[in-house]
Amino acid sequence: MKALKYFSVLILPVIAYISFTSKGWMTYIPIIFVFIFIPFLELFIKPNKNNFSKEEEKKEKENKLYTYLLYATLPIQILFLLLFFESIQEPNLTNSEITGRILAMGILCGVIGINVGHELGHRNNRVDEFIGEILLLTSLNTHFLPYHNAGHHFNVATSEDAATARKNEIIYLFWIRSHISSYIQAWKLENKRMKNENRSWFHHQNRMIIYTFCNIILLGLIYLFYGQFVLFAFVATAITGIVLLETVNYIEHYGLLRNKKENGRYERVQRNHSWNSDHQVGQALLFNLSRHSDHHYNGAKHYQLLKSLPESPQMPTGYPGMMLLSLFPPLWFWVMNTKIKKLSN
């Protein structure tokens, strides 16, 4: 029964389908649901700070339903991409309706494609990793895995991490810096891995080489079967998913830094180096991503086991609400810089 709350993510494909088959303002139903209804709902639902007992944790760790749900998102994501390709070609759509449908698919790319791809990409299992790679491919964001696992988790809460937002950094500049820097660092990490294995950088074991070819093949197939307009629409959905990812990166690590020791190395990542949110709706829809402090403390821990701990700095609301707040930099700085100041006292 504990796993059933995570099935609420299936609401998103349902409302995306409404967007794909509707006209007018109804094409924006997914945006309204995620960024208006959920933040409003979370104002009235008490945050969930409960953790599994040791006995429950052992039992839920073995519960395969949590993983099967992640697997199920792959055919759902592919199916809805195909539905999107058809729906975006519907005759007589206005520019506003096209935009609404692109944003609807973009939400699926962010929440399912990238977020579930992120979870599976942490698994020490090639099948899980491969499914994660396919999901990330649906958002043209395959470089995420090499950088995220070997770069972000290693350098988080330092100035060397592309995905750690600096204090007073405006989100719109962060989107560009984080995405471009993480892409470059993904290449550097894979090239370094090839060098350490005495292989040329241009080798089939270099994941960035394979991912680049896969991205090109996917774009080529979409152009071949659907044409230029659908190709541009797909790229727009991928960009939307990536912007959602980078906005989440921004709110998860804004202004939090690790101390550097006398030997020049940073202190070990602790649970106070990421912002945490225990708001229940966002927890369920994002597979506990909002318990981000514990995720960085132990990146291999499966999503259902992540804990809320008192030392983790808390966001004032859930992820959707914080993402909205971040779009208004003066207000964001006023709220979050005040919280950072209190943490340092």
C-alpha positions in Angstrom: 0.0 0.0 0.0 2.9 2.4 0.7 3.9 2.2 -2.9 0.5 3.3 -4.3 1.0 7.0 -3.6 3.7 7.1 -6.3 1.2 5.9 -8.9 -0.2 9.4 -8.7 2.4 10.3 -11.3 0.0 8.7 -13.8 -2.2 11.7 -13.4 0.2 13.6 -15.6 -0.2 11.5 -18.7 -4.0 11.6 -18.3 -4.0 15.4 -18.2 -1.5 15.6 -21.0 -3.9 13.5 -23.1 -6.6 16.1 -22.3 -4.2 18.8 -23.6 -3.5 16.8 -26.8 -7.2 16.4 -27.5 -8.5 19.8 -26.5 -8.6 23.3 -27.8 -8.2 26.8 -26.2 -7.2 27.1 -22.5 -7.7 23.4 -21.9 -4.4 22.7 -23.7 -2.8 24.4 -20.6 -4.4 22.0 -18.1 -1.0 20.3 -17.2 0.6 23.7 -16.5 -2.4 24.7 -14.4 -2.3 21.4 -12.5 1.4 21.4 -11.7 2.1 25.1 -11.1 -1.2 26.4 -9.7 -3.3 23.6 -8.3 -0.5 21.7 -6.6 1.2 24.7 -4.9 -2.3 25.8 -3.7 -3.0 22.3 -2.4 0.3 22.0 -0.6 -0.6 25.1 1.4 -3.2 23.0 3.2 -1.5 19.6 3.5 0.8 19.1 6.4 4.4 18.1 5.3 5.3 14.5 5.9 8.4 14.1 8.0 7.8 10.4 8.8 10.5 7.8 7.9 10.3 4.0 7.7 11.3 2.1 10.7 14.2 -0.3 10.3 11.8 -3.2 9.8 9.7 -1.3 7.3 12.8 -0.1 5.4 14.0 -3.7 5.0 10.6 -4.8 3.7 10.1 -1.8 1.3 13.6 -2.2 0.0 12.7 -5.6 -1.3 9.3 -4.5 -2.7 9.7 -4.7 -6.5 6.5 -2.6 -7.1 8.5 0.6 -6.6 10.8 -0.4 -9.5 8.1 -1.9 -11.7 6.4 1.5 -11.6 9.6 3.1 -12.9 9.7 0.6 -15.7 6.1 1.3 -16.6 7.0 4.9 -17.3 9.1 4.0 -20.3 6.2 2.7 -22.6 4.0 5.5 -21.3 6.6 8.1 -22.2 7.1 6.7 -25.7 3.4 6.3 -26.3 2.8 9.9 -25.3 5.6 11.2 -27.5 3.9 9.4 -30.5 0.6 10.9 -29.5 2.2 14.3 -29.2 3.7 14.0 -32.7 0.2 13.3 -34.1 -1.6 15.9 -32.0 0.7 18.8 -32.8 -0.1 18.3 -36.5 -3.8 18.7 -36.0 -5.1 21.3 -38.6 -6.1 24.8 -37.6 -4.3 24.9 -34.2 -3.6 28.4 -33.0 -0.1 29.3 -31.8 -1.4 29.3 -28.2 -2.8 25.8 -28.6 0.5 24.6 -30.1 2.3 26.1 -27.2 0.0 24.5 -24.6 0.6 21.0 -26.1 4.3 21.5 -26.2 4.3 22.5 -22.6 2.2 19.5 -21.7 4.7 17.1 -23.4 7.5 19.1 -21.8 6.2 18.4 -18.3 6.2 14.7 -19.2 9.8 15.0 -20.4 10.8 16.7 -17.2 8.9 14.6 -14.6 9.0 11.2 -16.3 11.8 11.4 -18.9 14.4 13.2 -16.9 13.3 12.5 -13.3 12.7 8.8 -13.7 15.8 8.6 -15.9 17.7 10.1 -13.0 16.5 7.6 -10.5 17.2 4.6 -12.7 20.6 6.1 -13.7 21.7 5.7 -10.1 21.0 2.0 -10.1 23.9 -0.5 -10.1 22.1 -2.5 -12.7 22.6 -2.3 -16.5 19.0 -3.0 -17.3 17.8 -0.1 -15.1 20.5 2.2 -16.4 19.5 1.4 -20.0 15.9 2.2 -19.3 17.0 5.4 -17.7 19.1 6.3 -20.8 16.1 5.8 -23.1 14.0 8.0 -20.9 16.6 10.7 -20.9 16.9 10.4 -24.7 13.3 11.4 -25.0 14.4 14.8 -23.6 17.7 14.9 -25.6 19.4 15.0 -22.2 21.5 11.9 -22.2 24.6 13.7 -21.1 22.9 14.0 -17.7 24.0 10.6 -16.5 27.8 10.9 -17.0 27.9 14.4 -15.5 25.3 13.8 -12.8 26.8 10.7 -11.3 30.5 11.4 -11.7 30.4 15.2 -11.6 27.4 16.7 -9.7 27.4 14.2 -6.9 31.2 14.6 -6.4 31.3 18.4 -6.6 27.9 19.3 -5.2 27.8 22.4 -2.9 31.1 23.7 -4.4 31.9 26.4 -7.0 33.2 23.5 -9.2 29.7 22.1 -9.7 27.7 23.3 -12.7 24.4 22.4 -11.0 24.9 24.2 -7.7 23.4 27.7 -7.9 25.5 30.4 -6.4 24.0 32.8 -3.9 22.4 35.8 -5.7 22.7 34.0 -9.1 19.7 34.8 -11.2 17.9 31.6 -12.4 17.7 32.7 -16.1 21.5 32.9 -16.2 21.8 29.7 -14.2 19.8 27.8 -16.8 22.4 28.6 -19.5 25.5 28.2 -17.3 24.4 24.9 -15.7 23.3 23.2 -18.9 26.3 24.2 -21.0 28.8 23.6 -18.3 27.3 20.1 -17.4 27.4 19.1 -21.1 31.1 20.1 -21.4 32.0 18.4 -18.1 30.2 15.2 -19.3 32.5 15.1 -22.3 35.6 15.8 -20.1 34.6 13.0 -17.6 34.0 10.4 -20.3 37.2 11.4 -22.2 39.2 11.1 -18.9 37.6 7.7 -18.3 38.7 6.6 -21.8 42.2 7.9 -21.2 42.5 6.0 -17.9 41.4 2.8 -19.7 44.1 3.4 -22.4 41.4 4.0 -25.1 40.9 6.7 -27.6 38.3 9.3 -26.8 36.6 8.3 -30.0 35.7 4.8 -28.8 32.3 3.0 -28.5 32.8 2.7 -24.8 32.7 6.5 -24.5 29.1 7.1 -23.6 29.0 10.6 -24.9 29.9 9.3 -28.4 27.0 6.8 -28.3 24.6 9.4 -26.8 25.5 11.9 -29.5 24.8 9.4 -32.2 21.5 8.4 -30.6 20.4 12.0 -30.3 21.2 12.6 -34.0 19.4 9.3 -35.1 16.3 10.2 -33.0 16.1 13.7 -34.5 16.7 12.3 -38.0 13.9 9.7 -37.6 11.4 12.3 -36.4 12.3 14.5 -39.4 12.0 11.6 -41.8 8.6 10.3 -40.5 7.0 13.6 -39.3 8.7 16.5 -41.0 10.3 19.7 -40.0 7.5 21.2 -37.9 7.1 18.2 -35.6 10.9 18.1 -35.3 10.9 21.7 -34.1 8.0 21.0 -31.7 9.9 18.0 -30.3 13.0 20.1 -29.7 10.8 22.6 -27.9 9.4 19.9 -25.6 12.9 18.7 -24.9 14.0 22.3 -24.0 11.0 22.6 -21.7 12.0 19.4 -19.9 15.6 20.6 -19.6 14.4 24.0 -18.2 12.3 22.1 -15.6 15.4 20.1 -14.7 17.6 23.1 -14.4 15.0 24.9 -12.3 14.9 22.0 -9.9 18.7 22.0 -9.8 18.5 25.7 -8.9 16.1 25.3 -6.0 17.8 22.1 -4.6 21.2 23.6 -4.0 20.9 27.4 -4.1 23.5 29.1 -1.9 24.6 26.0 0.0 28.4 25.4 0.1 30.7 22.8 1.7 33.7 24.0 3.7 37.2 23.5 2.3 39.6 21.8 4.6 43.3 22.8 5.2 44.5 20.1 2.7 42.5 21.7 0.0 39.8 19.1 -0.1 36.1 19.7 0.6 34.3 18.3 3.6 32.2 15.2 2.9 28.7 15.8 1.5 26.3 15.9 4.4 22.5 16.2 4.7 22.8 19.9 5.2 24.2 20.5 1.7 20.9 20.3 -0.2 17.5 21.9 0.4 14.8 19.5 1.5 11.1 19.5 1.1 8.6 17.2 2.9 5.5 18.5 1.1 3.6 15.4 0.3 2.1 16.1 -3.2 5.5 16.9 -4.7 7.1 14.0 -2.9 4.7 11.5 -4.5 4.7 13.0 -8.1 8.5 13.3 -8.1 9.4 9.9 -6.6 10.7 11.5 -3.4 13.2 13.7 -5.3 12.3 16.5 -2.8 14.0 14.5 0.0 17.2 15.6 -1.8 19.4 16.0 1.2 19.4 12.3 1.9 19.7 11.5 -1.8 23.1 13.4 -1.9 24.2 11.8 1.3 23.6 8.4 -0.2 23.1 8.5 -4.0 22.5 4.8 -4.3 19.5 4.7 -2.0 16.3 3.9 -3.8 13.7 6.7 -3.8 11.2 5.1 -1.5 13.8 4.8 1.3 14.9 8.4 1.4 14.6 10.0 4.8 13.7 13.4 6.2 16.1 14.5 8.9 16.2 17.6 11.2 19.6 18.7 10.0 18.4 19.1 6.4 17.5 22.7 5.5 13.9 23.0 4.6 12.2 24.8 1.8 9.2 26.9 2.8 6.9 25.0 0.3 7.0 22.1 -2.2 8.9 21.9 -5.5 6.3 23.4 -7.8 5.8 26.4 -5.5 9.5 26.9 -5.1 10.0 26.7 -8.9 7.5 29.5 -9.4 9.1 31.6 -6.7 12.5 31.2 -8.3 11.2 32.9 -11.5 11.0 36.2 -9.5 14.6 36.8 -8.5 14.1 39.7 -6.0 11.4 37.7 -4.1 13.5 34.5 -4.3 16.6 36.3 -2.9 14.5 37.9 -0.1 13.1 34.5 1.0 16.1 32.2 0.5 18.9 34.5 1.5 17.1 35.1 4.8 17.0 31.3 5.3 20.7 30.9 4.4 21.6 33.7 6.9 19.7 31.8 9.6 21.5 28.6 8.8 24.9 30.2 9.1 24.1 31.7 12.5 
